[in-house]
């Protein structure tokens, strides 16, 4: 999952059309997958991650298996579809869920990162 997250972060930084979407966001989300807990922080147009953080400020969480998490991070499947199929569970309000779905899906990290290289 860490490799998929790194690819996602590199891809999102290369895509200018997503910057307005990230511009004024202050959001922390825990991604929980197979004993791994990674926190994604989106703040003022920047996105970064913390591994094994003890930070307790996060209130939103996406939990699921490795395959579903990679599909999400690579933009291969939408967040709410993965939730509906029972592959991921989300603890966030619908507005936050839709924002996260837009960010993950519009980035299409695998596809766009391949174009960059």
VODREN-133775 format. One line per field, with one value per residue (C-alpha): x, y, z; residue in three letters. Coordinates in Angstrom, 1 decimal. Layout:
<marpas>
u	(X,...) .
v	(Y,...) .
w	(Z,...) .
res	(Ala,...) .
</marpas>
This chain:
<marpas>
u	(0.0,2.9,4.1,0.6,0.4,3.7,2.6,-0.7,1.2,3.6,0.7,-1.4,1.4,1.8,-1.8,-2.6,-6.3,-6.6,-5.0,-8.2,-9.9,-7.1,-6.6,-8.4,-8.7,-7.5,-8.3,-6.7,-7.8,-6.5,-6.1,-6.2,-5.2,-3.8,-2.3,-1.0,-2.2,-1.2,-2.5,-3.0,-3.0,-4.3,-3.7,-3.5,-2.9,-0.3,-0.7,1.6,1.4,2.5,3.2,2.7,1.7,0.4,-1.6,-5.1,-6.6,-7.9,-11.5,-12.1,-11.1,-11.1,-10.6,-10.3,-8.2,-5.0,-6.6,-9.5,-7.1,-4.8,-7.8,-8.8,-5.3,-4.8,-8.1,-9.3,-12.5,-14.6,-14.6,-18.4,-18.5,-15.9,-17.9,-21.1,-19.4,-18.2,-14.5,-14.0,-15.7,-15.7,-16.3,-16.8,-19.7,-21.0,-19.5,-16.1,-16.6,-17.5,-14.5,-12.1,-13.7,-13.2,-9.5,-8.7,-10.7,-9.6,-5.9,-5.9,-2.4,-1.4,-2.5,-1.2,2.1,2.9,2.5,4.9,7.7) .
v	(0.0,2.4,2.1,2.9,5.8,7.2,6.9,8.7,11.5,12.0,11.9,14.4,16.9,16.7,17.5,21.2,20.7,19.2,22.2,24.2,21.2,20.9,24.7,25.4,21.9,20.9,17.2,14.2,10.7,7.4,4.6,1.3,-1.9,-5.2,-4.0,-0.8,2.6,5.5,9.0,11.2,14.9,17.4,21.0,24.2,22.4,20.0,16.3,14.2,11.1,9.9,6.3,4.8,8.2,8.6,11.7,11.4,14.4,12.3,11.6,10.2,6.7,4.4,0.8,-2.2,-4.9,-4.2,-4.9,-2.4,0.2,-0.1,0.3,3.4,5.0,4.1,5.6,2.4,2.3,4.9,5.1,4.7,1.7,0.0,0.8,-0.4,-3.7,-4.2,-3.9,-0.7,1.0,4.7,6.8,10.3,12.6,12.3,15.7,14.5,11.1,12.8,15.1,12.1,10.1,13.0,13.4,9.7,9.1,12.3,11.6,8.2,7.8,4.7,6.0,9.5,8.5,6.3,9.4,11.4,8.8) .
w	(0.0,0.7,-2.9,-4.3,-1.9,-3.1,-6.7,-5.8,-4.1,-7.1,-9.6,-7.7,-7.5,-11.3,-12.1,-12.1,-12.7,-9.2,-7.4,-7.1,-5.5,-2.9,-2.4,0.9,2.4,5.8,6.0,7.7,6.8,8.2,5.6,7.5,5.6,6.8,10.1,8.4,9.4,7.2,7.7,4.6,5.3,2.7,3.7,1.6,-1.7,-0.3,0.3,2.4,4.6,8.0,8.7,12.2,13.6,17.1,16.0,17.3,15.5,12.6,12.7,9.2,8.3,5.2,6.1,3.9,2.2,0.2,-3.2,-2.6,-1.2,-4.2,-6.5,-4.7,-4.7,-8.4,-9.3,-10.8,-8.8,-7.0,-3.2,-2.8,-5.2,-3.1,0.0,-1.6,-2.6,1.0,0.1,2.1,5.0,5.4,8.5,7.2,6.3,2.8,1.8,2.9,1.2,-2.1,-1.9,-1.2,-4.0,-6.4,-5.4,-5.7,-8.9,-10.7,-10.0,-11.6,-10.2,-12.1,-15.5,-15.1,-13.4,-16.4,-18.6,-16.5,-16.6) .
res	(Unk,Unk,Unk,Unk,Unk,Unk,Unk,Unk,Unk,Unk,Unk,Unk,Unk,Unk,Unk,Unk,Unk,Unk,Unk,Unk,Unk,Unk,Unk,Unk,Unk,Unk,Unk,Unk,Unk,Unk,Unk,Unk,Unk,Unk,Unk,Unk,Unk,Unk,Unk,Unk,Unk,Unk,Unk,Unk,Unk,Unk,Unk,Unk,Unk,Unk,Unk,Unk,Unk,Unk,Unk,Unk,Unk,Unk,Unk,Unk,Unk,Unk,Unk,Unk,Unk,Unk,Unk,Unk,Unk,Unk,Unk,Unk,Unk,Unk,Unk,Unk,Unk,Unk,Unk,Unk,Unk,Unk,Unk,Unk,Unk,Unk,Unk,Unk,Unk,Unk,Unk,Unk,Unk,Unk,Unk,Unk,Unk,Unk,Unk,Unk,Unk,Unk,Unk,Unk,Unk,Unk,Unk,Unk,Unk,Unk,Unk,Unk,Unk,Unk,Unk,Unk,Unk) .
</marpas>
